[in-house]
Amino acid sequence: MDLNLPPKVTDRAFERLSEIDAAAQGQALRVAVEGGGCSGFQYEIKLDTPDTDDLVLEKDGQKVLVDSVSLPFLSGATIDFTEELIGARFVIDNPNATSSCGCGTSFSM
């Protein structure tokens, strides 16, 4: 695992943030990794305000936040937005995950 690679955010994810107008509300998309879930770790994705130790990924005024504890777990990951028949959601393609759960929010390393 190369801990020096920051996560990437797709244009589609930034466009969705623009559509929900997160910046106008003074918020950004926070992507965090927590212990738990059926595979050992789980993603938490929510709108939040920036903290001083966050990595801030920004495009056209829209921001994605990653806290310093979650950053090593998300090294080289891609944060995207997808729309499927079962719904629309932010998704994470994480090269560090060795397995994941069917729900898409739980993984192991």
Residue pairs with C-beta under 8 A, 6 or more apart in sequence:
1 72
1 75
1 76
1 96
1 109
2 75
2 76
3 71
3 72
3 75
4 75
5 75
5 76
6 55
6 57
6 66
6 71
6 75
7 31
7 55
7 57
7 64
7 66
7 71
7 74
7 75
7 76
7 77
7 78
7 79
7 92
8 57
8 76
8 77
8 78
8 79
9 57
9 59
9 64
9 78
9 79
9 80
10 78
10 79
10 80
10 81
11 59
12 80
12 81
12 82
13 29
13 64
13 79
13 80
13 81
13 90
14 59
14 60
14 62
14 64
15 81
16 81
16 88
16 90
17 23
17 28
17 29
17 62
17 63
17 64
18 60
18 61
18 62
20 47
22 28
22 29
22 47
22 62
22 63
23 61
23 62
23 63
25 47
26 49
27 47
27 48
27 49
28 47
28 48
28 49
28 50
28 56
28 62
28 63
28 64
28 65
29 45
29 46
29 47
29 48
29 62
29 63
29 64
29 65
29 79
29 90
30 44
30 45
30 46
30 47
30 48
30 54
30 64
30 65
30 66
30 67
31 43
31 44
31 45
31 64
31 65
31 66
31 70
31 74
31 79
31 90
31 92
32 43
32 44
32 45
32 66
32 67
32 69
32 70
33 41
33 42
33 43
33 44
33 69
33 70
33 73
33 74
34 41
34 42
34 43
34 44
35 41
35 42
36 42
36 106
37 101
37 103
37 105
37 106
37 107
38 101
38 103
38 106
39 99
39 100
39 101
39 106
39 107
39 108
40 106
40 107
40 108
40 109
41 73
41 106
41 107
41 108
41 109
42 105
42 106
42 107
43 92
43 105
43 106
43 107
45 89
45 90
45 92
45 105
48 65
50 56
50 63
50 65
51 65
51 67
53 67
53 68
54 65
54 66
54 67
54 68
55 65
55 66
55 67
55 68
55 71
56 63
56 64
56 65
57 63
57 64
57 65
57 66
58 64
64 79
66 74
73 94
73 96
73 109
74 92
74 94
74 96
75 96
76 94
76 95
76 96
77 92
77 93
77 94
77 95
77 96
78 92
78 93
79 90
79 91
79 92
80 90
80 91
80 92
80 93
81 88
81 89
81 90
81 91
82 88
82 89
82 91
89 104
91 104
94 107
96 109
97 107
97 108
97 109
98 107
98 108
98 109
99 107
99 108
100 106
100 107
100 108
101 107
